[in-house]
Amino acid sequence: MRHILQGFTMFMDGLDFGIDTEEVELPIPTPMTQEYRGGGQDLGVNLPMSAIEALEVTVKMAGHNPEVMKRTALAPGRTIRVTFRGGVLTEGDGRIVTHLCIVEGSINGGTRDRWQRGEKSGFEFVMNGVKYFRYEADSTVIHELQVWPPKRTVNGVDQLAELNAALGY
């Protein structure tokens, strides 16, 4: 069954910037791997480690909304929480279901379009230093990651439960 994005919006600090948001590139959590090749082993194997690669979100904005620009290049340790909401059509039954992504991090970098008379221009920003990431589809938590205390939930299962227990968390 296909799931087709019909529309989306972006909220920062409770403000809806959906009308200005053209594109969003959301990350897919990817485990860090390390190649292992035991004695006499011809074929190397990339084994997942107990770590996820750093996450980044890229957003393309139409226009030059100062409320978004005010949230860029914050001091170290300062973060913002951004919520992306999408309406996804499930072709099998024709329902529109909510896809929700919450990201906490910092807007650090990007590019501005060239200003040209009579042409649309905007800017693109990158959100990195992600400390919290949650992705839901139709109220089901698919991924929930948190820097501290360490948390990695995938499809409702706490992937770090045993490790955190061993470490006393």
JOWOSUL-V478406 format. One line per field, one symbol per residue. burial: b if it has 24 or more other ideal C-beta (glycine too) atoms within 12 Angstrom, else e. A space follows every 10 residues. Layout:
burial = ???
//
This chain:
burial = eeeeeeebbb bbeeeebbeb bbebebbebe eeeeeeeeee eeeeeeeeee ebeebbbbbb beeebeebee bbeeeeeebb bbbbbbebee eeeeeebbbb bbbbbbbeeb eeeeeeeeee ebbbbbbbbb bbbbbbeeee bebbbbeeeb bbbbeeeebb eeeeeeeee
//
